[in-house]
């Protein structure tokens, strides 16, 4: 995984109008030159909100912007032709295409069905009423706009575990569908929040139905025949039984691509929960380092009061680095979103330096941090807010620095509460670097690089400082950094 950089090429408020796939193709060459190795695309299938769908309200997995459904042919991001062009253009520039997969639920059913349901306590999903009753539920998906193209599978109430809305009687809540699977219980091997966190939203998929399982395996094979696929990002993993993804990934690697890159969104800040999930899936995938994101958030809010020596405490990057995808921000944590825990802009260069210049983990870069984002939405208090997420000016250089200078053995110097250094020794044919960052006042880090770097001149690749550092005859020097900033010092003769 050394040198890999994943770019999340969207944010929650990316404008509608079908332009994202075109932007991906336009920027592919630039991204490859910068050092981006993989691009994570938003869900490509038709959502219940049609052309306004961000993609997580899955309606039809087989409609990639090809059929007139939910009021539109194209998705929010463009039509199928533009998607294919984007994926092939990325692949043509040596960039792996990582696709977002939303299996947990479906919304926007085409028909209602008469079903039997049991009320469930929304705050404790293990409490399911014994008595079942009849109601109407939106559980039949026939996809009339597609008319059987690509797949003739019809989803009915037998394909789902529960819903959150019924009619006759009209009621909202959490309702366990009465079916022949699971003896009336929710799935096992899901997160234990709210007792059992199987149910999330809409019509929740019943993975114990073998017809459903086979359809999702078929979809995976079919999708990989339509566009280039280097891997998948798996949505809502804490709500999906671990055994399903364990078997689905094994099937995909056996039938499609042995080295598929797979990262799951198991959004849990506790390291023990993440390690337990990795064990359940036989460590066949990677996980987003949720704990590290929250450490970045806390550090950015605390400013100089945060002890930088603790920044990696309780993180996957520290304890299970081979399975860590490290991130600073994403579409769920950005301001006004469901998991909002935004990292303050001043700290983002430090955070990105910590994930991009390290050897361990696969760093994920967020679109809004690379290109900026402006949007307006309601907050949890019901008030409207204008949000400006500024682009992080040094981020392109940090990505390039990973490509060019994050080489060789790594040493992290945690000898100061305010200042951290990440030293990459380089190799025989690839230069190294000294990354110094601080959340406090202007300072410097004394570093001994050895006689191989004796009397060498170093410059800051990020351009935050104009001065030059020269090592002594034993390769030792003091590498400075501005207040609340970061520098990547590299040998002048490697530039």
VOPAGU-2260 file (C-alpha; in pm, 1 decimal, decimal comma):
REM VOPAGU-2260
SITE   aa  ch    i         X         Y         Z
SITE  UNK   A    0       0,0       0,0       0,0
SITE  UNK   A    1     305,8     231,3      18,9
SITE  UNK   A    2     250,8     554,2    -170,4
SITE  UNK   A    3    -120,6     498,8    -230,2
SITE  UNK   A    4    -347,1     807,2    -209,7
SITE  UNK   A    5    -726,4     783,4    -227,3
SITE  UNK   A    6    -925,7    1091,6    -332,8
SITE  UNK   A    7   -1294,4    1111,3    -243,3
SITE  UNK   A    8   -1416,0    1293,0    -553,3
SITE  UNK   A    9   -1740,2    1441,1    -418,4
SITE  UNK   A   10   -1897,6    1600,4    -114,3
SITE  UNK   A   11   -2255,5    1594,4      13,8
SITE  UNK   A   12   -2347,0    1928,4    -141,2
SITE  UNK   A   13   -2181,9    1880,1    -479,2
SITE  UNK   A   14   -2406,4    2073,8    -723,1
SITE  UNK   A   15   -2677,9    1894,1    -918,2
SITE  UNK   A   16   -2682,4    1910,3   -1294,9
SITE  UNK   A   17   -2493,1    1602,6   -1405,9
SITE  UNK   A   18   -2141,4    1748,7   -1419,2
SITE  UNK   A   19   -1938,0    1537,4   -1174,9
SITE  UNK   A   20   -1850,8    1251,8   -1411,9
SITE  UNK   A   21   -1729,7    1509,3   -1666,0
SITE  UNK   A   22   -1519,1    1685,6   -1401,6
SITE  UNK   A   23   -1359,8    1354,3   -1305,8
SITE  UNK   A   24   -1251,9    1296,0   -1666,1
SITE  UNK   A   25   -1124,8    1654,0   -1700,8
SITE  UNK   A   26    -910,4    1632,4   -1387,2
SITE  UNK   A   27    -775,9    1277,4   -1430,7
SITE  UNK   A   28    -443,9    1379,2   -1585,1
SITE  UNK   A   29    -387,6    1649,7   -1323,6
SITE  UNK   A   30    -463,2    1407,4   -1039,7
SITE  UNK   A   31    -226,9    1143,5   -1173,8
SITE  UNK   A   32      52,1    1397,4   -1198,7
SITE  UNK   A   33     -16,4    1517,1    -845,6
SITE  UNK   A   34      17,8    1168,2    -701,6
SITE  UNK   A   35    -341,0    1051,2    -657,3
SITE  UNK   A   36    -345,5     675,4    -716,6
SITE  UNK   A   37    -714,4     596,1    -657,8
SITE  UNK   A   38   -1037,3     793,9    -691,7
SITE  UNK   A   39   -1344,1     708,8    -482,6
SITE  UNK   A   40   -1657,7     793,9    -680,3
SITE  UNK   A   41   -2004,9     851,3    -532,2
SITE  UNK   A   42   -2275,0     584,6    -577,5
SITE  UNK   A   43   -2337,0     554,7    -950,5
SITE  UNK   A   44   -2683,5     399,2    -943,6
SITE  UNK   A   45   -3024,2     568,7    -950,5
SITE  UNK   A   46   -3147,6     691,6    -613,2
SITE  UNK   A   47   -3504,1     752,8    -501,1
SITE  UNK   A   48   -3452,7    1128,8    -539,1
SITE  UNK   A   49   -3352,9    1087,6    -904,6
SITE  UNK   A   50   -3138,7    1372,1   -1033,5
SITE  UNK   A   51   -3110,5    1522,3    -684,5
SITE  UNK   A   52   -2994,3    1205,0    -512,6
SITE  UNK   A   53   -2650,0    1205,5    -349,3
SITE  UNK   A   54   -2669,6     828,8    -404,7
SITE  UNK   A   55   -2731,9     677,3     -62,4
SITE  UNK   A   56   -3109,9     642,6    -108,1
SITE  UNK   A   57   -3061,0     341,5    -335,1
SITE  UNK   A   58   -3346,1     264,8    -572,4
SITE  UNK   A   59   -3205,3      60,6    -863,0
SITE  UNK   A   60   -2852,1     -80,0    -858,1
SITE  UNK   A   61   -2872,2    -164,5   -1229,0
SITE  UNK   A   62   -2960,3     188,0   -1345,6
SITE  UNK   A   63   -2631,9     375,7   -1391,4
SITE  UNK   A   64   -2797,7     678,6   -1547,5
SITE  UNK   A   65   -2938,0     482,0   -1841,0
SITE  UNK   A   66   -3315,3     459,4   -1785,8
SITE  UNK   A   67   -3596,5     708,9   -1732,6
SITE  UNK   A   68   -3671,7     642,0   -1367,5
SITE  UNK   A   69   -3751,1     871,1   -1074,3
SITE  UNK   A   70   -3806,4    1160,8   -1311,7
SITE  UNK   A   71   -3470,9    1149,7   -1487,0
SITE  UNK   A   72   -3237,9     943,2   -1702,4
SITE  UNK   A   73   -2912,7    1082,3   -1567,5
SITE  UNK   A   74   -2822,0    1069,2   -1200,1
SITE  UNK   A   75   -2709,2    1379,1   -1011,3
SITE  UNK   A   76   -2360,8    1312,6   -1146,1
SITE  UNK   A   77   -2435,7    1246,6   -1513,9
SITE  UNK   A   78   -2557,2     973,8   -1747,1
SITE  UNK   A   79   -2413,8     628,3   -1803,7
SITE  UNK   A   80   -2200,3     737,8   -2098,3
SITE  UNK   A   81   -2033,3    1008,2   -1888,8
SITE  UNK   A   82   -1975,4     758,5   -1606,6
SITE  UNK   A   83   -1809,1     513,8   -1844,5
SITE  UNK   A   84   -1592,2     790,1   -1988,4
SITE  UNK   A   85   -1486,3     904,6   -1640,4
SITE  UNK   A   86   -1391,2     553,5   -1529,4
SITE  UNK   A   87   -1199,7     472,0   -1848,5
SITE  UNK   A   88   -1021,0     807,2   -1839,0
SITE  UNK   A   89    -909,3     749,7   -1480,8
SITE  UNK   A   90    -791,9     398,8   -1565,1
SITE  UNK   A   91    -611,7     529,8   -1871,3
SITE  UNK   A   92    -406,1     757,0   -1646,8
SITE  UNK   A   93    -318,9     471,8   -1413,0
SITE  UNK   A   94    -570,4     571,9   -1144,3
SITE  UNK   A   95    -772,5     299,2    -973,9
SITE  UNK   A   96   -1149,1     353,5    -966,0
SITE  UNK   A   97   -1309,9     286,3    -626,2
SITE  UNK   A   98   -1690,1     260,2    -639,5
SITE  UNK   A   99   -1930,1     332,6    -354,3
SITE  UNK   A  100   -2165,5      40,4    -286,5
SITE  UNK   A  101   -2491,2      89,4     -94,6
SITE  UNK   A  102   -2644,8    -249,3     -15,0
SITE  UNK   A  103   -2808,4    -190,0     323,9
SITE  UNK   A  104   -3143,7     -49,2     212,0
SITE  UNK   A  105   -3368,4      53,6     -75,7
SITE  UNK   A  106   -3603,3     351,2    -106,0
SITE  UNK   A  107   -3860,0     468,9    -360,3
SITE  UNK   A  108   -4054,7     143,2    -401,0
SITE  UNK   A  109   -4279,7     115,4    -706,4
SITE  UNK   A  110   -4568,0     -54,5    -526,8
SITE  UNK   A  111   -4708,7    -118,3    -180,8
SITE  UNK   A  112   -4767,1    -468,2     -45,9
SITE  UNK   A  113   -4994,4    -607,7     221,4
SITE  UNK   A  114   -4751,5    -732,4     488,2
SITE  UNK   A  115   -4740,9    -843,8     849,8
SITE  UNK   A  116   -4520,0    -642,2    1083,9
SITE  UNK   A  117   -4420,6    -627,2    1451,1
SITE  UNK   A  118   -4346,2    -300,0    1625,1
SITE  UNK   A  119   -3990,1    -254,7    1750,7
SITE  UNK   A  120   -3865,0     -15,6    2017,6
SITE  UNK   A  121   -3658,1     238,8    1817,9
SITE  UNK   A  122   -3425,8     288,6    2117,2
SITE  UNK   A  123   -3378,5     -84,8    2181,3
SITE  UNK   A  124   -3421,7    -291,3    1867,1
SITE  UNK   A  125   -3403,3    -614,8    2067,1
SITE  UNK   A  126   -3749,7    -532,8    2203,9
SITE  UNK   A  127   -3986,9    -657,3    1935,9
SITE  UNK   A  128   -4357,9    -692,9    2011,6
SITE  UNK   A  129   -4486,1   -1049,2    2001,6
SITE  UNK   A  130   -4809,6    -956,3    1828,0
SITE  UNK   A  131   -4798,2    -905,4    1451,4
SITE  UNK   A  132   -5053,1    -705,6    1254,1
SITE  UNK   A  133   -5132,5    -632,0     890,2
SITE  UNK   A  134   -5036,1    -309,6     713,9
SITE  UNK   A  135   -4933,1    -170,7     378,6
SITE  UNK   A  136   -4562,1    -115,0     320,8
SITE  UNK   A  137   -4353,6      19,9      34,5
SITE  UNK   A  138   -4161,9    -300,4     -36,6
SITE  UNK   A  139   -4217,8    -393,8    -401,3
SITE  UNK   A  140   -3952,8    -279,7    -651,0
SITE  UNK   A  141   -4029,8    -370,1   -1014,1
SITE  UNK   A  142   -3822,2     -99,1   -1192,0
SITE  UNK   A  143   -4073,4     -41,5   -1476,1
SITE  UNK   A  144   -3845,8     211,1   -1646,7
SITE  UNK   A  145   -3578,6     -54,3   -1688,8
SITE  UNK   A  146   -3829,7    -323,3   -1793,6
SITE  UNK   A  147   -3610,1    -621,0   -1707,3
SITE  UNK   A  148   -3290,9    -498,1   -1873,9
SITE  UNK   A  149   -2972,4    -627,0   -1703,0
SITE  UNK   A  150   -3177,3    -812,1   -1436,7
SITE  UNK   A  151   -3534,8    -939,3   -1408,4
SITE  UNK   A  152   -3520,1    -969,5   -1028,8
SITE  UNK   A  153   -3821,9    -818,7    -848,8
SITE  UNK   A  154   -3775,8    -713,3    -486,5
SITE  UNK   A  155   -4069,8    -790,5    -256,4
SITE  UNK   A  156   -4131,0    -784,4     119,4
SITE  UNK   A  157   -3950,4   -1120,3     140,7
SITE  UNK   A  158   -3630,1    -933,8      51,7
SITE  UNK   A  159   -3642,0    -701,9     353,5
SITE  UNK   A  160   -3616,2    -720,6     731,5
SITE  UNK   A  161   -3795,7    -400,8     826,2
SITE  UNK   A  162   -3941,2     -63,5     730,2
SITE  UNK   A  163   -3990,5     272,1     901,6
SITE  UNK   A  164   -4329,6     367,6     757,4
SITE  UNK   A  165   -4657,3     180,3     711,2
SITE  UNK   A  166   -5012,8     257,8     601,8
SITE  UNK   A  167   -5348,3     116,1     712,3
SITE  UNK   A  168   -5272,3     196,7     989,9
SITE  UNK   A  169   -5052,2     495,1     901,6
SITE  UNK   A  170   -4759,4     500,9    1138,6
SITE  UNK   A  171   -4388,1     578,0    1151,7
SITE  UNK   A  172   -4136,8     391,4    1366,0
SITE  UNK   A  173   -3931,6      74,9    1327,4
SITE  UNK   A  174   -4127,9    -230,2    1211,8
SITE  UNK   A  175   -3990,3    -582,6    1182,4
SITE  UNK   A  176   -4137,3    -751,9     875,9
SITE  UNK   A  177   -4267,1   -1101,3     942,3
SITE  UNK   A  178   -4083,1   -1331,1     703,0
SITE  UNK   A  179   -3933,9   -1678,8     694,9
SITE  UNK   A  180   -3579,1   -1566,3     778,9
SITE  UNK   A  181   -3408,4   -1520,2    1114,1
SITE  UNK   A  182   -3697,1   -1646,9    1325,9
SITE  UNK   A  183   -3830,9   -1295,3    1361,5
SITE  UNK   A  184   -3502,5   -1143,6    1480,1
SITE  UNK   A  185   -3275,7    -888,7    1318,7
SITE  UNK   A  186   -2943,5    -991,0    1165,2
SITE  UNK   A  187   -2656,0   -1096,0    1387,2
SITE  UNK   A  188   -2296,0    -969,4    1346,9
SITE  UNK   A  189   -2408,0    -605,4    1329,7
SITE  UNK   A  190   -2318,4    -317,2    1560,8
SITE  UNK   A  191   -2479,0    -332,7    1904,0
SITE  UNK   A  192   -2582,8      32,4    1921,6
SITE  UNK   A  193   -2954,2      56,1    2010,6
SITE  UNK   A  194   -2933,9    -310,3    2109,0
SITE  UNK   A  195   -2902,4    -423,3    1746,7
SITE  UNK   A  196   -2819,6    -172,4    1472,6
SITE  UNK   A  197   -2939,5    -380,8    1177,9
SITE  UNK   A  198   -3214,4    -137,1    1083,6
SITE  UNK   A  199   -3112,9     203,0     944,7
SITE  UNK   A  200   -3359,4     348,8     694,9
SITE  UNK   A  201   -3613,8     269,2     422,1
SITE  UNK   A  202   -3668,5     -94,5     332,3
SITE  UNK   A  203   -3381,3    -275,7     507,1
SITE  UNK   A  204   -3233,4    -561,9     302,0
SITE  UNK   A  205   -3274,4    -924,8     417,6
SITE  UNK   A  206   -2936,5   -1082,2     343,4
SITE  UNK   A  207   -3048,0   -1423,4     475,8
SITE  UNK   A  208   -3273,6   -1459,7     172,3
SITE  UNK   A  209   -3050,6   -1659,3     -62,1
SITE  UNK   A  210   -3217,4   -1509,4    -370,3
SITE  UNK   A  211   -3113,8   -1164,1    -248,3
SITE  UNK   A  212   -2759,4   -1282,4    -175,3
SITE  UNK   A  213   -2725,5   -1429,3    -523,8
SITE  UNK   A  214   -2867,3   -1115,4    -685,1
SITE  UNK   A  215   -2612,7    -896,3    -506,8
SITE  UNK   A  216   -2329,9   -1126,9    -611,3
SITE  UNK   A  217   -2459,7   -1116,2    -968,4
SITE  UNK   A  218   -2477,7    -737,1    -953,7
SITE  UNK   A  219   -2114,1    -722,1    -840,9
SITE  UNK   A  220   -1999,1    -935,4   -1134,9
SITE  UNK   A  221   -2221,4    -741,6   -1377,8
SITE  UNK   A  222   -2102,6    -401,2   -1254,5
SITE  UNK   A  223   -1737,9    -495,5   -1300,2
SITE  UNK   A  224   -1813,7    -579,2   -1664,2
SITE  UNK   A  225   -1960,2    -233,5   -1726,6
SITE  UNK   A  226   -1679,9      -3,7   -1604,3
SITE  UNK   A  227   -1321,9     -31,0   -1473,8
SITE  UNK   A  228   -1320,6    -133,8   -1106,0
SITE  UNK   A  229   -1015,6    -130,0    -878,3
SITE  UNK   A  230   -1217,5    -166,7    -560,9
SITE  UNK   A  231   -1516,7     -72,3    -350,4
SITE  UNK   A  232   -1611,7     149,6     -59,8
SITE  UNK   A  233   -1881,6     -33,8     137,8
SITE  UNK   A  234   -2148,0     190,7     286,6
SITE  UNK   A  235   -2315,6     143,2     627,8
SITE  UNK   A  236   -2113,9    -166,6     723,6
SITE  UNK   A  237   -2215,5    -150,3    1090,8
SITE  UNK   A  238   -2577,9    -216,5     982,9
SITE  UNK   A  239   -2496,7    -513,9     756,2
SITE  UNK   A  240   -2406,1    -859,0     892,3
SITE  UNK   A  241   -2031,2    -911,3     878,5
SITE  UNK   A  242   -2076,9   -1259,9     736,8
SITE  UNK   A  243   -2241,2   -1112,4     425,8
SITE  UNK   A  244   -1948,5    -886,8     338,0
SITE  UNK   A  245   -1699,4   -1158,6     429,0
SITE  UNK   A  246   -1859,1   -1391,3     172,8
SITE  UNK   A  247   -1938,9   -1123,0     -86,6
SITE  UNK   A  248   -1580,4    -992,5     -94,4
SITE  UNK   A  249   -1443,7   -1346,7    -122,4
SITE  UNK   A  250   -1681,8   -1409,3    -413,5
SITE  UNK   A  251   -1575,9   -1089,9    -590,6
SITE  UNK   A  252   -1205,5   -1157,3    -548,4
SITE  UNK   A  253   -1246,1   -1511,7    -675,3
SITE  UNK   A  254   -1461,0   -1420,5    -974,8
SITE  UNK   A  255   -1355,9   -1067,9   -1070,5
SITE  UNK   A  256   -1026,2    -936,6    -937,4
SITE  UNK   A  257    -798,3   -1099,6    -682,0
SITE  UNK   A  258    -647,7    -773,5    -554,2
SITE  UNK   A  259    -966,1    -568,2    -518,7
SITE  UNK   A  260    -915,9    -278,0    -278,7
SITE  UNK   A  261   -1203,9    -278,8     -28,9
SITE  UNK   A  262   -1266,4     -29,4     250,9
SITE  UNK   A  263   -1574,8     -41,7     470,3
SITE  UNK   A  264   -1748,3     245,8     644,2
SITE  UNK   A  265   -1784,0     103,0     994,1
SITE  UNK   A  266   -1835,7     435,2    1169,6
SITE  UNK   A  267   -1731,1     368,6    1526,3
SITE  UNK   A  268   -1477,9     574,6    1726,1
SITE  UNK   A  269   -1374,5     287,9    1956,1
SITE  UNK   A  270   -1069,6      94,4    1838,7
SITE  UNK   A  271   -1187,9    -228,8    2001,9
SITE  UNK   A  272   -1509,8    -222,6    1796,8
SITE  UNK   A  273   -1313,7    -178,4    1474,6
SITE  UNK   A  274   -1071,9    -457,3    1560,0
SITE  UNK   A  275   -1362,7    -689,3    1647,7
SITE  UNK   A  276   -1524,2    -616,9    1311,2
SITE  UNK   A  277   -1198,7    -686,9    1127,2
SITE  UNK   A  278   -1187,7   -1026,4    1295,9
SITE  UNK   A  279   -1548,1   -1100,0    1192,9
SITE  UNK   A  280   -1467,1   -1034,6     825,7
SITE  UNK   A  281   -1141,1   -1234,7     842,7
SITE  UNK   A  282    -950,2    -909,4     783,2
SITE  UNK   A  283   -1049,8    -914,6     417,5
SITE  UNK   A  284   -1095,4    -538,1     403,2
SITE  UNK   A  285    -974,4    -204,9     536,4
SITE  UNK   A  286   -1162,6      37,5     759,8
SITE  UNK   A  287   -1174,9     413,1     785,1
SITE  UNK   A  288    -980,4     526,9    1089,8
SITE  UNK   A  289   -1274,0     691,2    1264,3
SITE  UNK   A  290   -1086,1     742,2    1590,1
SITE  UNK   A  291    -810,7     934,9    1413,8
SITE  UNK   A  292   -1064,8    1165,3    1248,4
SITE  UNK   A  293   -1206,2    1251,9    1589,7
SITE  UNK   A  294    -855,4    1309,1    1726,6
SITE  UNK   A  295    -797,7    1557,3    1443,7
SITE  UNK   A  296   -1129,5    1727,5    1523,5
SITE  UNK   A  297   -1044,3    1754,1    1892,8
SITE  UNK   A  298    -694,0    1881,5    1822,3
SITE  UNK   A  299    -823,1    2146,9    1582,9
SITE  UNK   A  300   -1070,9    2277,5    1840,9
SITE  UNK   A  301    -826,2    2267,2    2132,9
SITE  UNK   A  302    -546,8    2447,3    1949,6
SITE  UNK   A  303    -221,9    2471,8    2139,3
SITE  UNK   A  304    -374,0    2299,9    2443,2
SITE  UNK   A  305    -384,6    1962,8    2263,9
SITE  UNK   A  306     -94,6    1729,5    2338,7
SITE  UNK   A  307      30,3    1627,0    1994,6
SITE  UNK   A  308     212,1    1329,4    2144,8
SITE  UNK   A  309    -131,4    1165,0    2184,1
SITE  UNK   A  310    -262,5    1229,8    1832,2
SITE  UNK   A  311    -251,3     861,2    1730,1
SITE  UNK   A  312    -377,3     717,5    2059,9
SITE  UNK   A  313    -661,0     468,0    2012,2
SITE  UNK   A  314    -641,7     470,9    1632,4
SITE  UNK   A  315    -620,3     205,3    1364,2
SITE  UNK   A  316    -313,0     382,7    1229,2
SITE  UNK   A  317    -135,8     302,1    1555,0
SITE  UNK   A  318    -276,8     -43,5    1630,5
SITE  UNK   A  319    -378,5    -207,1    1299,6
SITE  UNK   A  320    -209,2      10,7    1036,1
SITE  UNK   A  321    -228,4    -246,2     755,2
SITE  UNK   A  322    -608,0    -215,3     764,6
SITE  UNK   A  323    -635,3     161,6     813,7
SITE  UNK   A  324    -765,4     415,2     565,5
SITE  UNK   A  325    -685,6     745,2     732,1
SITE  UNK   A  326    -896,7    1055,1     672,8
SITE  UNK   A  327    -931,7    1415,9     779,7
SITE  UNK   A  328   -1286,2    1482,6     656,7
SITE  UNK   A  329   -1560,4    1321,9     448,3
SITE  UNK   A  330   -1913,4    1382,3     322,1
SITE  UNK   A  331   -2073,9    1277,9     652,2
SITE  UNK   A  332   -1848,7    1483,0     881,1
SITE  UNK   A  333   -1851,6    1809,0     683,8
SITE  UNK   A  334   -2049,2    2098,5     839,3
SITE  UNK   A  335   -2427,9    2047,4     867,0
SITE  UNK   A  336   -2408,7    1674,8     797,7
SITE  UNK   A  337   -2521,1    1380,4    1014,6
SITE  UNK   A  338   -2181,2    1301,0    1168,2
SITE  UNK   A  339   -2059,0    1660,3    1176,1
SITE  UNK   A  340   -1724,5    1683,2    1352,0
SITE  UNK   A  341   -1544,1    1920,1    1122,7
SITE  UNK   A  342   -1169,5    1966,7    1146,4
SITE  UNK   A  343   -1089,2    2337,3    1166,4
SITE  UNK   A  344    -921,9    2467,5     847,0
SITE  UNK   A  345    -605,6    2587,2    1026,3
SITE  UNK   A  346    -531,3    2231,6    1142,9
SITE  UNK   A  347    -601,2    2050,0     816,4
SITE  UNK   A  348    -249,5    2099,0     671,4
SITE  UNK   A  349    -108,3    1939,9     988,3
SITE  UNK   A  350    -358,1    1653,1     976,7
SITE  UNK   A  351    -296,5    1582,4     608,5
SITE  UNK   A  352      79,2    1590,2     664,7
SITE  UNK   A  353      38,3    1328,9     938,0
SITE  UNK   A  354    -146,8    1087,7     708,4
SITE  UNK   A  355      26,6    1162,6     377,5
SITE  UNK   A  356     389,2    1154,6     491,6
SITE  UNK   A  357     355,9     839,6     701,5
SITE  UNK   A  358     440,4     494,2     570,3
SITE  UNK   A  359     146,3     314,2     730,9
SITE  UNK   A  360    -216,0     341,4     624,0
SITE  UNK   A  361    -383,2     458,6     303,3
SITE  UNK   A  362    -462,3     831,3     325,5
SITE  UNK   A  363    -797,1     954,3     195,5
SITE  UNK   A  364    -819,1    1313,2      68,1
SITE  UNK   A  365   -1154,6    1493,8      62,6
SITE  UNK   A  366   -1275,4    1677,7    -248,8
SITE  UNK   A  367   -1380,6    1987,4     -52,5
SITE  UNK   A  368   -1033,9    2017,3     100,8
SITE  UNK   A  369    -862,8    1992,3    -238,1
SITE  UNK   A  370   -1097,9    2216,7    -435,9
SITE  UNK   A  371   -1308,7    2401,9    -176,8
SITE  UNK   A  372   -1688,4    2398,2    -134,9
SITE  UNK   A  373   -1962,3    2652,4     -69,5
SITE  UNK   A  374   -2320,0    2563,1      16,3
SITE  UNK   A  375   -2626,3    2656,7     220,9
SITE  UNK   A  376   -2837,6    2424,4     435,1
SITE  UNK   A  377   -3028,3    2397,9     760,5
SITE  UNK   A  378   -2851,6    2303,7    1079,4
SITE  UNK   A  379   -2986,6    2077,5    1351,7
SITE  UNK   A  380   -3140,9    2388,5    1510,3
SITE  UNK   A  381   -3352,7    2454,3    1201,2
SITE  UNK   A  382   -3164,3    2769,7    1107,7
SITE  UNK   A  383   -3011,0    2827,6     762,9
SITE  UNK   A  384   -2632,7    2853,0     737,0
SITE  UNK   A  385   -2393,7    2952,3     460,1
SITE  UNK   A  386   -2088,9    2726,4     467,5
SITE  UNK   A  387   -1754,3    2800,8     307,4
SITE  UNK   A  388   -1504,3    2515,3     315,3
SITE  UNK   A  389   -1181,0    2673,9     187,0
SITE  UNK   A  390    -941,9    2474,0     -24,5
SITE  UNK   A  391    -627,8    2377,3     163,9
SITE  UNK   A  392    -365,9    2560,5     -38,6
SITE  UNK   A  393     -74,3    2330,1      40,5
SITE  UNK   A  394    -269,3    2005,7     -10,9
SITE  UNK   A  395    -164,8    1948,9    -375,1
SITE  UNK   A  396     198,6    1987,9    -269,6
SITE  UNK   A  397     149,2    1751,2      23,5
SITE  UNK   A  398       7,3    1486,9    -211,2
SITE  UNK   A  399     300,7    1537,9    -446,4
SITE  UNK   A  400     539,9    1524,3    -150,5
SITE  UNK   A  401     405,7    1180,8     -60,6
SITE  UNK   A  402     470,5    1064,3    -414,6
SITE  UNK   A  403     823,3    1204,9    -434,3
SITE  UNK   A  404     964,8    1215,4     -82,5
SITE  UNK   A  405     774,9     980,1     153,2
SITE  UNK   A  406    1025,1     702,0      94,3
SITE  UNK   A  407    1223,9     464,8     309,4
SITE  UNK   A  408    1212,3     382,1     679,5
SITE  UNK   A  409    1003,5     602,1     906,0
SITE  UNK   A  410    1071,8     759,4    1243,7
SITE  UNK   A  411     813,7     972,0    1426,2
SITE  UNK   A  412     951,4    1202,5    1692,8
SITE  UNK   A  413     702,7    1258,3    1975,6
SITE  UNK   A  414     927,5    1437,2    2224,9
SITE  UNK   A  415     726,6    1757,5    2254,0
SITE  UNK   A  416     360,3    1827,8    2329,4
SITE  UNK   A  417     341,8    2092,7    2055,9
SITE  UNK   A  418     578,7    1975,4    1783,1
SITE  UNK   A  419     597,1    1646,0    1591,7
SITE  UNK   A  420     842,6    1532,1    1326,2
SITE  UNK   A  421     796,2    1254,7    1070,4
SITE  UNK   A  422    1130,4    1147,6     924,6
SITE  UNK   A  423    1150,6     937,7     609,1
SITE  UNK   A  424    1504,3     816,2     550,9
SITE  UNK   A  425    1475,3     765,8     175,6
SITE  UNK   A  426    1621,0     478,5     -23,5
SITE  UNK   A  427    1914,6     431,6    -256,9
SITE  UNK   A  428    1721,4     578,6    -549,1
SITE  UNK   A  429    1440,0     775,1    -381,7
SITE  UNK   A  430    1477,6    1085,6    -162,0
SITE  UNK   A  431    1342,1    1114,0     189,8
SITE  UNK   A  432    1203,0    1404,7     391,1
SITE  UNK   A  433    1171,4    1567,0     731,5
SITE  UNK   A  434     815,3    1680,3     805,4
SITE  UNK   A  435     782,9    1914,1    1103,1
SITE  UNK   A  436     449,9    2042,4    1233,8
SITE  UNK   A  437     329,1    2232,1    1537,6
SITE  UNK   A  438       1,2    2341,5    1692,9
SITE  UNK   A  439     187,5    2601,5    1899,4
SITE  UNK   A  440     429,6    2888,0    1843,6
SITE  UNK   A  441     711,4    2897,7    1590,9
SITE  UNK   A  442     964,6    2632,6    1684,1
SITE  UNK   A  443    1218,3    2386,3    1542,7
SITE  UNK   A  444    1302,1    2018,8    1568,9
SITE  UNK   A  445    1661,5    1898,4    1605,6
SITE  UNK   A  446    1709,7    1595,8    1381,6
SITE  UNK   A  447    2014,2    1376,2    1323,6
SITE  UNK   A  448    1996,1    1232,6     972,2
SITE  UNK   A  449    2339,1    1067,9     967,0
SITE  UNK   A  450    2654,7    1122,0     766,8
SITE  UNK   A  451    2483,3    1034,3     439,6
SITE  UNK   A  452    2322,3    1377,3     470,4
SITE  UNK   A  453    2629,7    1564,3     593,9
SITE  UNK   A  454    2656,6    1926,2     477,5
SITE  UNK   A  455    2333,2    1895,5     278,6
SITE  UNK   A  456    2098,6    2183,4     205,8
SITE  UNK   A  457    1724,5    2142,1     268,3
SITE  UNK   A  458    1426,9    2350,1     155,1
SITE  UNK   A  459    1058,6    2344,6     251,6
SITE  UNK   A  460     869,2    2177,3     -34,4
SITE  UNK   A  461     543,7    2343,2      78,3
SITE  UNK   A  462     689,2    2692,1      48,9
SITE  UNK   A  463     580,3    2795,4     396,2
SITE  UNK   A  464     938,5    2902,9     469,4
SITE  UNK   A  465    1188,6    3059,0     231,1
SITE  UNK   A  466    1502,4    2990,4     434,1
SITE  UNK   A  467    1745,0    2705,5     377,8
SITE  UNK   A  468    1858,1    2451,8     639,2
SITE  UNK   A  469    2210,4    2309,8     613,1
SITE  UNK   A  470    2319,2    2003,2     809,9
SITE  UNK   A  471    2655,2    1980,4     983,0
SITE  UNK   A  472    2929,8    1731,3     898,6
SITE  UNK   A  473    2740,9    1459,5    1089,2
SITE  UNK   A  474    2408,9    1525,0     916,5
SITE  UNK   A  475    2243,6    1707,1    1206,7
SITE  UNK   A  476    2032,5    2022,0    1180,4
SITE  UNK   A  477    1748,6    2215,3    1338,8
SITE  UNK   A  478    1443,1    2220,2    1109,2
SITE  UNK   A  479    1208,7    2514,3    1181,5
SITE  UNK   A  480     832,4    2547,5    1138,7
SITE  UNK   A  481     602,5    2849,0    1162,8
SITE  UNK   A  482     338,7    2878,7    1434,6
SITE  UNK   A  483      40,4    2646,9    1376,5
SITE  UNK   A  484     190,9    2521,7    1054,0
SITE  UNK   A  485     380,4    2243,3     877,9
SITE  UNK   A  486     695,3    2216,9     666,2
SITE  UNK   A  487     821,1    1928,8     452,1
SITE  UNK   A  488    1198,3    1968,3     436,8
SITE  UNK   A  489    1364,5    1794,1     143,3
SITE  UNK   A  490    1717,4    1800,1       5,7
SITE  UNK   A  491    1770,0    2086,0    -236,3
SITE  UNK   A  492    1945,0    1853,1    -480,7
SITE  UNK   A  493    1627,7    1636,2    -502,4
SITE  UNK   A  494    1409,1    1920,7    -625,5
